[in-house]
Amino acid sequence: MPQVPPPPSRTDSLPNSASPVPNSTPTPPVPALPSQAARRGINSTRKSRPRSGHFSAYSPSSRRGAPASQKMSAAAEAVSGQNADNPAVQNFEAKTHWKDSFKVLHQLYESQEMCDVEICVGKKSFKCHRVVLACASLYFRAMFKSEMAESRQDVVTIQDLDEDAMGMLVEFAYTARVKITTETVQPLLFAASILQIECVAEACANFMKSHLHPSNCIEVHNFAELHNRQELMRMTDEYILDHFTEVTETEEFLKISVTMLTKYASSELLNVDEETQVYEAIMQWIKHDLDQRHKHLSQLIAAVRLPLLSMTYLMETVEKEELVRKNLECRDFLDEAKYFQMSQVSLVPDVSISVRTRPRKSYAGVLFCVGGRGATGDPFKTVECYDPRKNRWFQVAEMNVRRRHVGVCSANGMLYAVGGHDGNEHLNSGEVFNPKTNKWKSIAPMGTLRRGLALASLGGPIYAVGGLDDTTCFNTVERYDPGNDGWTFVASMLTPRGGVGLTALKGHLYAIGGNDGVSSLDKCERYDPFLNKWGPVTCMHKRRAGSGCAVLDGYIYVVGGFDDSSPLDSVERFDPKTNEWTLVGNMTTCRGGVGLGSLGRRLYAVGGHDSFNYLNSVEAYEPDSNSWESVKHIQQFRAGAGVAFCSCLPRFLRQHSTRNTAEHLQCV
């Protein structure tokens, strides 16, 4: 390779006044950068070759056989590059440099070399490097950068930390590794919090979350509260609420503070099967230390939803409890509960709705969305269930038969689906779903093939009302007796109604709207089962068929549906005391063929059709604010589905629902 000519001697370019000093050591010549021409001339005697890639002459393929000492290291080669703007500049980054440096620092720490500070905790001391501690810990960084005396001391003593935890954190500062165990996690989290090594503190908190158990969750919560670990507190709160009955069986529960117990007993999210579990847990806690805790009785009983206990339990258990009898406030709560129970069977006037009369989400029941159809036109067999506590829809067992425009209701904790259309013909068949077994079973068929019917339970029997086939809208009504699995006809409605809405309220059935074969209806009528007779009630403000109907707080609500051509977003409320309809807040979306159910103190409008698309959206109505809001969507786009509330426990359904619904859901 041609050699680059040496640069001129430094003295050749100096002016006379800058000649070297006699007898001084000559300054070594500074090599000058070669000119552009000289740089280009490096290979000037060779034929130019096309460039392929960066410095192809130095690629591994062109340097076979070169001594190892002449090869670039793999690490350097992987990260070296050429500046595109200036080929004489190279950007280099050693990816492993920081790891290599910390390995050396760790070796210096282990050999106690170049250490400049000694940390004393308990009976142990740790000779370290200030800069390493400052890199890992905000606490040490602030200490060493401040004007504190410790910033200048060779020995720093830290009080109230576990010495083993301190050793683990010093080791972490050098290695970025720490071993967390059930024995070390609490002192380690405490020390990491004090020293402000947040990544270790967070790792400890996550470890504790993953090891929560009914026997330790209260202790973990107290520890998290002491050290202000907000996320860990939130997680333990959720765990205790979710496993409340198991927690009440532990020794730790008897040590819980009255503040914590009141908070959990008051929560809407408390996971219990029935309110008796809350009452009995509170009495157990009170009696564990009666002398000190009896003063908290009324505060805790106020958190129990006594009105939701059965009259039998109220009379035979609560009223006979001496502590309750002796407490005036508790007696008032008991009277409120008994009065509410009597109002449910119309023995006394209705009582006002309060928090204590509202079921908790764990036993408030669920909503089912059954059958329907989507854009392909094929009816569905699928059934979705909404768990309000988990705020999610999940699939349960499919029906035996595809059904659109199906009649659906619940009775005695069971779900009934009757009639409809299977894509080929109208149906008179029916089936019943048992949430405890997650299975459907056929029931006796109706006397009439019909779709667009409505179903409701009144007392024990179930009523199938109206509907239509391809030629006729029906006014006929059939009654099903679950005890003998048989249908009988009862008095027909005054008006034929296909796509009718139906609800049961205060011992009567209300048939609402529908289509008589000519137009959508605003007419409504009421059925008295004792007289076996239908009579008219006030007309709605809007004509509608395919609407959703449900009862909430003693009112009948009707949402959406179709007038003669278009889906509606309007909502009406009927007051049976005044026999009047009132328009209330509109839904956010027009919905024909919509399902409606009440759960807790909310209405849920599910699916439907908006003139352009089948919907999977769901919106909920809050009567207090008279407004609707979008909530968790169903999984399938569907209209003409049946929606019904069922009083079963969501956890039974979650246990059975192990199928991956995404595999068999059809996007329509």
C-alpha positions in Angstrom: 0.0 0.0 0.0 1.5 3.4 -0.9 2.6 5.3 2.1 1.3 8.8 2.9 4.1 11.3 2.7 5.3 12.4 6.2 4.2 15.9 7.2 6.7 18.7 7.0 8.9 19.2 10.1 7.3 21.5 12.6 10.3 23.9 12.4 10.0 24.2 8.7 6.7 26.1 9.1 7.8 28.2 12.0 8.7 31.9 11.5 12.3 32.9 12.4 11.2 34.3 15.7 9.9 31.0 16.7 13.0 28.9 16.2 13.7 26.2 18.8 15.4 27.1 22.1 18.9 25.9 22.2 19.6 22.8 24.3 15.9 22.2 24.8 14.2 18.8 24.2 12.9 18.9 20.6 9.1 19.0 20.4 7.9 15.8 18.7 6.4 16.5 15.3 2.6 16.7 15.2 1.3 14.6 12.3 -0.9 16.6 10.0 -4.1 15.1 8.6 -3.6 14.0 5.0 -5.3 16.2 2.4 -8.5 15.0 0.7 -6.4 14.2 -2.4 -3.9 12.3 -0.3 -6.7 10.4 1.4 -8.2 9.6 -2.0 -4.8 8.6 -3.1 -4.5 5.7 -0.6 -5.7 3.3 -3.2 -4.9 5.5 -6.2 -2.6 2.9 -7.8 -5.4 0.3 -7.8 -8.3 0.1 -10.0 -11.3 1.5 -8.3 -13.8 -1.1 -7.2 -17.5 -0.6 -6.5 -18.3 0.0 -2.8 -20.7 -2.5 -1.3 -21.5 -1.7 2.3 -19.2 0.2 4.8 -15.5 -0.2 4.3 -15.8 -3.5 2.4 -12.1 -4.0 2.5 -12.4 -4.5 6.3 -15.4 -6.8 6.1 -14.8 -10.2 7.7 -15.0 -12.0 4.3 -12.1 -10.0 2.9 -9.8 -10.6 6.0 -9.7 -14.4 6.2 -6.6 -15.5 7.7 -5.7 -12.2 9.4 -4.2 -12.6 12.8 -6.7 -12.5 15.7 -4.9 -9.4 17.0 -5.8 -7.6 13.9 -9.5 -8.4 14.0 -12.0 -6.1 15.5 -13.8 -7.5 18.6 -17.3 -8.7 17.9 -18.7 -6.3 20.4 -16.9 -3.3 18.9 -17.7 -4.4 15.4 -21.4 -4.7 16.2 -21.6 -1.2 17.4 -19.1 0.7 15.3 -20.3 2.7 12.4 -19.4 5.5 10.0 -20.8 9.0 10.0 -22.7 9.4 6.8 -21.9 13.1 6.6 -18.2 12.7 7.3 -16.6 9.4 6.4 -13.5 10.3 8.5 -15.7 10.3 11.7 -16.6 7.1 13.4 -19.3 6.8 16.1 -18.5 4.0 18.6 -20.5 2.7 21.5 -19.4 -0.2 23.7 -22.7 -1.8 24.6 -21.3 -3.8 27.5 -19.2 -1.0 28.9 -21.5 -0.2 31.9 -21.8 -3.9 32.8 -18.0 -4.3 32.5 -17.5 -1.2 34.6 -19.8 -2.4 37.3 -18.2 -5.8 37.4 -14.9 -4.1 38.1 -16.6 -1.9 40.8 -18.1 -5.0 42.4 -14.6 -6.7 42.4 -13.2 -3.6 44.0 -16.1 -3.7 46.6 -15.4 -7.4 47.3 -11.7 -6.8 47.7 -12.3 -3.6 49.7 -10.2 -1.5 47.3 -10.6 2.2 46.7 -13.6 2.4 49.0 -14.3 5.8 50.3 -17.2 5.4 52.8 -18.2 2.8 55.4 -21.9 2.3 56.1 -22.7 0.9 59.6 -26.1 -0.7 60.3 -26.6 -2.6 63.5 -23.5 -4.8 64.1 -22.5 -4.8 60.5 -20.5 -2.4 58.4 -20.1 -2.2 54.6 -17.1 -0.5 52.9 -18.4 1.0 49.7 -17.9 3.6 47.0 -20.0 6.7 47.4 -20.6 7.1 43.7 -22.1 3.6 43.4 -24.4 4.2 46.4 -25.4 7.6 44.9 -26.3 6.0 41.6 -28.6 3.4 43.2 -30.2 5.4 46.0 -31.7 8.8 46.0 -31.2 8.8 49.8 -27.4 8.5 49.5 -27.3 10.8 46.5 -28.9 13.5 48.6 -26.7 12.8 51.6 -23.4 12.9 49.7 -24.3 16.0 47.6 -25.6 18.0 50.6 -23.8 20.0 53.3 -24.7 17.4 55.9 -22.0 16.1 58.1 -22.3 12.6 56.6 -21.3 14.0 53.2 -17.8 14.4 54.6 -17.6 11.5 57.0 -15.8 8.3 56.2 -18.2 6.4 58.4 -22.0 6.8 58.2 -24.3 5.1 60.7 -27.9 4.4 59.7 -30.4 3.6 62.4 -33.5 1.3 62.4 -32.7 -0.7 59.3 -32.3 -4.5 59.1 -28.6 -5.2 58.7 -29.2 -8.1 56.3 -31.5 -6.0 54.2 -28.8 -3.3 54.1 -26.3 -5.8 52.9 -28.7 -7.0 50.1 -29.2 -3.5 49.0 -25.5 -2.7 48.9 -25.0 -5.8 46.8 -27.9 -4.7 44.6 -26.2 -1.3 44.0 -23.2 -3.1 42.5 -24.9 -6.0 40.7 -28.6 -4.9 40.0 -29.7 -8.3 41.5 -31.5 -9.1 44.7 -33.1 -12.3 46.0 -36.6 -11.8 47.5 -38.1 -14.4 49.8 -41.1 -14.6 52.1 -38.6 -14.1 55.0 -36.8 -11.1 53.6 -39.5 -9.2 51.7 -40.8 -7.0 54.6 -37.4 -5.8 55.9 -36.2 -5.4 52.4 -39.2 -3.3 51.3 -38.8 -1.2 54.4 -35.1 -0.6 53.8 -35.6 0.1 50.1 -38.3 2.6 50.9 -36.1 4.4 53.4 -33.1 4.5 51.1 -35.4 5.4 48.1 -34.4 2.5 45.9 -37.8 2.4 44.3 -37.2 -0.4 41.8 -36.5 -2.8 44.7 -39.3 -1.5 46.8 -41.7 -2.0 43.8 -40.3 -5.5 43.2 -41.0 -6.4 46.9 -44.5 -5.0 46.7 -45.2 -7.1 43.6 -43.8 -10.2 45.4 -46.2 -9.5 48.3 -49.1 -9.1 45.9 -48.4 -12.5 44.3 -48.3 -14.2 47.7 -51.5 -12.8 49.2 -53.5 -15.3 51.2 -56.5 -15.0 53.6 -54.2 -15.6 56.5 -51.7 -12.8 55.7 -53.6 -10.2 53.7 -54.6 -8.0 56.7 -51.0 -8.0 57.9 -49.8 -7.1 54.4 -52.3 -4.3 54.2 -51.2 -2.9 57.6 -47.6 -3.1 56.5 -48.4 -1.3 53.2 -50.3 1.4 55.0 -47.4 1.9 57.4 -44.9 2.4 54.5 -47.4 4.3 52.3 -47.3 1.8 49.5 -50.5 2.9 47.8 -50.7 0.3 45.1 -50.1 -2.5 47.5 -52.8 -1.2 49.8 -55.2 -1.1 46.8 -54.4 -4.6 45.9 -54.8 -5.9 49.4 -58.1 -4.1 49.7 -59.3 -5.8 46.5 -58.1 -9.2 47.8 -59.8 -8.8 51.2 -63.1 -7.7 49.5 -62.9 -10.6 47.1 -62.0 -13.3 49.7 -64.0 -11.8 52.6 -65.6 -15.0 53.8 -62.3 -16.9 53.9 -60.6 -13.9 55.7 -63.2 -14.0 58.4 -62.2 -17.5 59.3 -58.6 -16.5 60.1 -57.1 -15.4 63.4 -55.9 -12.2 61.7 -59.6 -11.1 61.1 -60.2 -10.9 64.8 -57.4 -8.3 65.0 -58.6 -6.1 62.2 -59.3 -2.5 63.1 -62.8 -1.2 63.4 -62.0 1.3 60.6 -61.0 -1.4 58.2 -63.9 -3.6 59.1 -66.4 -0.7 58.6 -64.8 0.1 55.2 -65.1 -3.5 54.0 -68.6 -4.1 55.4 -69.9 -0.9 53.7 -68.4 -1.7 50.3 -70.6 -2.4 47.3 -67.8 -4.7 46.1 -67.8 -7.0 49.1 -67.9 -10.5 47.8 -70.5 -12.5 49.8 -73.2 -14.9 48.8 -75.7 -13.4 51.2 -75.9 -10.6 53.7 -76.0 -13.0 56.7 -72.3 -13.6 56.2 -71.6 -9.9 56.8 -73.8 -9.8 59.9 -72.3 -12.9 61.4 -68.7 -11.7 60.7 -69.4 -8.4 62.5 -70.9 -10.2 65.6 -67.9 -12.5 65.7 -65.5 -9.6 65.7 -67.5 -7.7 68.4 -67.7 -10.7 70.7 -64.0 -11.5 70.4 -63.3 -8.4 72.7 -66.8 -7.4 73.9 -65.7 -5.0 76.6 -63.7 -2.9 74.2 -65.8 -3.4 71.0 -69.4 -3.2 72.0 -69.3 0.6 71.6 -68.8 0.0 67.8 -71.9 -2.2 67.3 -74.2 0.5 65.9 -71.5 1.8 63.6 -70.9 -1.7 62.1 -74.6 -2.8 62.0 -75.3 0.3 60.0 -73.0 -1.2 57.3 -75.0 -4.4 57.2 -77.8 -4.4 54.6 -80.4 -5.8 57.1 -83.4 -5.2 54.9 -82.0 -7.8 52.5 -82.1 -10.5 55.2 -85.1 -12.8 55.1 -87.9 -12.0 57.6 -87.3 -15.4 59.2 -83.6 -14.6 59.8 -84.5 -11.1 61.1 -87.0 -12.5 63.6 -85.2 -15.6 64.7 -81.6 -14.5 64.7 -81.1 -10.7 64.7 -84.0 -9.8 66.9 -83.1 -12.4 69.5 -79.5 -11.1 69.8 -79.1 -9.5 73.2 -76.6 -6.9 72.0 -79.0 -5.7 69.3 -82.0 -5.6 71.7 -80.0 -3.4 74.1 -78.9 -0.9 71.5 -81.5 1.7 70.4 -79.9 2.5 67.1 -79.6 -1.2 66.2 -83.3 -1.7 67.0 -84.1 1.2 64.6 -82.1 -0.6 61.9 -84.0 -3.8 62.6 -87.4 -2.1 62.4 -86.4 -0.6 59.0 -85.4 -4.1 57.8 -88.7 -5.7 58.8 -90.7 -2.9 57.3 -88.9 -3.3 54.0 -89.6 -7.0 54.0 -93.3 -6.4 54.6 -93.4 -3.9 51.7 -92.1 -6.5 49.3 -95.2 -8.5 49.7 -97.5 -5.4 49.7 -98.4 -5.6 53.4 -97.3 -2.0 53.9 -96.6 0.9 51.5 -93.4 1.0 49.6 -90.4 2.3 51.4 -87.8 4.7 50.0 -84.7 3.1 48.4 -81.5 3.4 50.3 -78.0 1.9 50.3 -79.1 -0.7 52.8 -82.0 -1.9 50.5 -79.7 -2.3 47.5 -78.1 -5.7 46.9 -74.3 -5.8 46.8 -72.9 -6.6 43.4 -71.8 -10.1 44.4 -75.3 -11.3 45.0 -77.3 -8.6 43.0 -77.6 -11.2 40.2 -76.6 -11.1 36.6 -77.9 -10.1 33.2 -78.3 -12.7 30.4 -78.3 -11.8 26.7 -79.8 -14.7 24.8 -79.9 -15.5 21.1 -80.8 -12.9 18.5 -79.3 -12.4 15.1 -76.5 -10.5 13.4 -75.6 -9.2 10.0 -75.4 -12.7 8.4 -79.1 -13.2 9.3 -78.4 -16.6 11.0 -79.9 -16.7 14.5 -77.6 -17.3 17.4 -77.4 -20.1 20.0 -74.9 -18.2 22.1 -75.7 -16.7 25.5 -73.7 -14.0 27.3 -73.7 -13.2 31.0 -72.8 -9.8 32.6 -71.1 -9.9 36.0 -71.5 -6.4 37.5 -68.8 -6.9 40.1 -66.2 -7.9 37.5 -67.7 -5.5 34.9 -67.4 -8.1 32.1 -69.5 -10.2 29.8 -68.7 -13.8 29.4 -70.2 -16.7 27.6 -72.1 -19.6 29.2 -73.5 -22.7 27.7 -75.2 -22.3 24.4 -78.9 -23.0 23.9 -79.9 -26.3 22.2 -81.7 -24.4 19.4 -80.8 -21.2 17.5 -83.4 -18.5 18.4 -83.9 -14.9 17.2 -86.8 -12.7 18.5 -87.0 -15.1 21.4 -88.9 -14.6 24.6 -86.7 -14.7 27.7 -87.3 -14.3 31.5 -86.0 -15.7 34.7 -87.9 -17.5 37.5 -86.7 -19.1 40.7 -83.1 -18.6 39.8 -83.5 -20.3 36.4 -83.5 -18.7 32.9 -86.2 -19.6 30.3 -86.0 -19.1 26.5 -89.1 -19.8 24.5 -90.2 -19.6 20.9 -88.5 -17.4 18.3 -87.2 -18.3 14.8 -84.3 -20.6 14.1 -83.6 -19.3 10.6 -85.9 -21.8 8.9 -89.1 -21.9 10.8 -91.0 -20.4 13.7 -90.7 -22.2 17.0 -92.9 -23.2 19.8 -90.2 -25.1 21.7 -88.7 -23.8 25.0 -85.7 -24.6 27.2 -84.5 -23.7 30.7 -80.9 -22.9 31.8 -79.6 -23.9 35.3 -76.8 -21.5 36.3 -75.5 -24.0 38.9 -74.9 -26.7 36.3 -74.4 -24.5 33.2 -76.8 -26.6 31.2 -79.9 -26.1 29.1 -82.8 -28.5 29.2 -85.8 -28.7 27.0 -89.3 -27.9 28.4 -92.8 -28.6 27.0 -93.6 -26.7 23.8 -96.2 -23.9 23.6 -99.4 -24.4 21.7 -98.4 -21.7 19.2 -95.4 -21.2 16.8 -94.3 -17.6 17.3 -91.5 -15.1 17.2 -91.4 -11.6 18.6 -93.2 -12.8 21.7 -92.5 -11.6 25.2 -92.0 -13.7 28.4 -92.5 -12.7 32.1 -92.8 -14.5 35.4 -95.7 -13.5 37.7 -95.6 -15.4 41.0 -94.8 -19.0 40.1 -96.1 -19.3 36.5 -94.5 -17.9 33.3 -96.5 -16.1 30.7 -95.9 -16.0 26.9 -97.6 -13.1 25.3 -98.3 -12.0 21.7 -95.8 -12.5 18.9 -96.3 -13.2 15.2 -95.6 -15.6 12.4 -95.3 -14.8 8.7 -99.0 -14.0 8.3 -100.5 -13.1 11.7 -99.8 -11.0 14.8 -101.2 -12.8 17.9 -103.1 -11.6 20.9 -103.1 -15.0 22.5 -101.4 -15.7 25.9 -100.1 -18.9 27.3 -99.2 -19.7 30.9 -96.4 -22.2 31.8 -96.4 -24.1 35.1 -92.8 -25.1 35.9 -94.1 -27.7 38.4 -95.9 -29.8 35.9 -94.1 -28.7 32.7 -97.2 -27.7 30.9 -98.8 -24.8 29.0 -102.4 -23.6 29.1 -104.1 -20.7 27.3 -105.4 -17.8 29.4 -107.4 -14.7 28.4 -106.2 -13.1 25.2 -105.0 -9.5 25.0 -107.3 -6.8 23.7 -105.0 -6.1 20.8 -102.7 -8.4 18.6 -99.1 -7.5 19.4 -95.9 -8.7 17.6 -92.6 -7.4 19.0 -94.4 -6.7 22.2 -92.8 -5.6 25.5 -93.8 -7.3 28.7 -93.1 -6.7 32.4 -94.5 -7.9 35.7 -95.2 -5.3 38.5 -97.2 -5.5 41.7 -99.1 -8.6 40.8 -100.0 -7.6 37.2 -98.6 -8.1 33.7 -98.1 -5.0 31.4 -98.1 -5.6 27.7 -96.5 -2.6 26.0 -96.5 -1.4 22.4 -95.8 -3.9 19.6 -97.2 -4.1 16.1 -100.7 -5.2 15.2 -99.9 -6.1 11.6 -100.6 -2.6 10.4 -98.5 -0.2 12.4 -96.5 0.1 15.6 -98.5 0.7 18.7 -98.5 3.2 21.5 -101.3 1.3 23.3 -100.7 -0.7 26.5 -102.8 -3.1 28.6 -102.6 -4.8 31.9 -103.5 -8.3 33.0 -105.0 -9.3 36.3 -104.3 -13.0 37.0 -107.0 -13.3 39.6 -109.7 -12.0 37.3 -108.0 -13.5 34.2 -108.7 -10.3 32.4 -106.9 -7.6 30.4 -107.7 -3.9 30.6 -106.3 -0.8 28.9 -103.8 1.6 30.5 -102.6 5.0 29.4 -100.9 5.1 25.9 -97.2 5.9 25.6 -96.0 9.1 24.0 -94.4 7.2 21.1 -95.5 4.2 19.0 -92.9 1.4 19.2 -92.4 -2.3 18.5 -89.2 -4.3 19.3 -88.6 -2.1 22.3 -86.9 -3.1 25.6 -88.9 -3.2 28.9 -87.9 -3.6 32.5 -88.9 -2.5 36.0 -86.7 -0.3 38.2 -87.6 1.2 41.6 -91.3 0.6 41.1 -91.5 2.1 37.6 -91.8 0.5 34.2 -89.2 1.7 31.6 -89.5 1.3 27.9 -86.6 2.1 25.6 -86.0 2.3 21.9 -87.8 0.0 19.5 -89.0 0.9 16.0 -91.8 3.2 15.0 -93.1 2.2 11.5 -89.7 2.7 9.9 -87.0 3.9 12.2 -85.3 2.9 15.4 -85.8 5.2 18.4 -83.5 6.5 21.1 -86.4 7.8 23.3 -87.2 6.4 26.7 -90.5 6.5 28.7 -91.3 5.7 32.3 -94.7 4.5 33.6 -95.9 5.2 37.1 -98.6 2.6 38.1 -99.7 4.8 40.9 -100.7 7.7 38.6 -101.2 5.7 35.4 -99.0 8.1 33.5 -96.1 7.9 31.1 -93.2 10.4 31.3 -90.4 10.9 28.8 -87.0 10.7 30.5 -83.4 11.0 29.2 -82.8 9.6 25.7 -80.3 6.8 25.1 -77.1 7.8 23.4 -77.9 5.6 20.4 -81.1 4.7 18.5 -81.8 1.0 19.1 -84.5 -1.2 17.5 -84.8 -4.8 18.6 -83.0 -3.8 21.8 -82.9 -5.8 25.0 -83.4 -4.2 28.4 -82.7 -5.4 31.9 -82.4 -3.9 35.4 -79.5 -4.8 37.7 -78.8 -3.1 41.0 -80.2 0.4 40.5 -79.4 0.7 36.8 -81.0 -0.2 33.5 -78.9 -1.8 30.8 -79.9 -1.4 27.1 -78.1 -4.2 25.2 -77.4 -4.4 21.4 -80.1 -3.7 18.8 -80.0 -2.1 15.4 -79.5 1.6 14.6 -80.7 1.5 10.9 -77.2 0.8 9.6 -75.6 -1.7 11.9 -76.2 -4.4 14.4 -74.8 -3.3 17.7 -72.7 -4.8 20.4 -72.7 -1.6 22.5 -74.4 -1.4 25.9 -75.5 1.7 27.8 -76.6 2.1 31.4 -79.2 4.4 32.8 -78.9 6.1 36.2 -82.3 7.3 37.4 -80.7 9.8 39.9 -79.0 11.7 37.1 -81.5 10.8 34.4 -78.7 10.0 32.0 -77.2 7.2 30.0 -73.6 6.2 29.7 -71.7 3.6 27.6 -70.6 0.6 29.5 -68.9 -2.7 28.8 -69.9 -4.1 25.4 -71.3 -7.6 24.7 -69.1 -9.8 22.6 -71.4 -10.3 19.6 -73.2 -7.8 17.5 -76.9 -8.7 17.9 -80.5 -7.5 17.7 -83.7 -9.4 18.6 -82.0 -11.0 21.6 -83.7 -11.7 24.9 -82.3 -9.9 27.9 -83.3 -10.9 31.4 -82.1 -10.4 35.0 -81.4 -13.6 37.0 -80.9 -13.7 40.8 -78.1 -16.4 40.5 -74.6 -15.8 41.9 -72.1 -14.8 39.3 -69.3 -16.9 40.8 -71.1 -20.1 39.9 -71.2 -19.0 36.3 -67.6 -17.9 36.3 -66.5 -21.3 37.6 -68.3 -23.0 34.7 -67.3 -20.6 32.0 -63.8 -22.0 31.1 -64.3 -21.9 27.3 -62.3 -19.4 25.3 -65.1 -17.4 23.9 -62.9 -15.7 21.3 -62.5 -19.0 19.4 -66.2 -19.5 18.6 -67.6 -16.0 18.5 -68.6 -14.9 15.0 -67.8 -11.4 14.0 -71.0 -10.0 12.4 
